[in-house]
Amino acid sequence: MRRPTNSTWRRATMIAVTVVCLAYAPIAMTELWPYARPGAPALGEWVMGRVVSPRYVTDALVGRIEPYRHSLVPMIVHSVLGGAFMLLGPAQLLTAARRPTRLHRTLGAVFAVTVYVSMAGAGIHLARTAPKDAFSGPAFWIVLATLLVGTVLSVSFGILAPAHRGADARGRRPAARRTPGPPRRPGPAPRR
């Protein structure tokens, strides 16, 4: 059996990320709509109601209404833009498959702005919600805060990476550079 090459793994990863993002984006975008207007369509609730049970969905909604109520607008902004950047992410990834182009750079700028505004909405919610009042408690609040910081940092590093001249932005090592220095004198071979 032939071992997969790096390009095979890279292609499989790109396909998997694209499929997951395209499948989850509509769920993320509509997740909080029922909190603003009861009865509004929410794909995530519909899926969970069919896969798990309608009672599970009802119980989950009752526990979330109060924490989301005091920061509903920032959370809806976060949810809708989060779905949007899940759609922009694969487009950004696929435009860089061969080499970065103007489209890749433009999508990257739109992606970064979308991420920053979306994460600002999440940050407002976390700032207004005490850890004990978060859905599933303080541990989940810490996880959300960590995801927020990690997402903002990863996008920021993605913006800075092409500007860094010492390393290739795509993770390949640059060719070895020889620094000029004094010529070496031949000497005796080291003893072993």
Helices and strands as residue ranges (DSSP letters): H 6-30, H 33-36, H 43-51, H 54-69, H 72-95, H 102-128, G 131-133, H 138-160, G 161-163
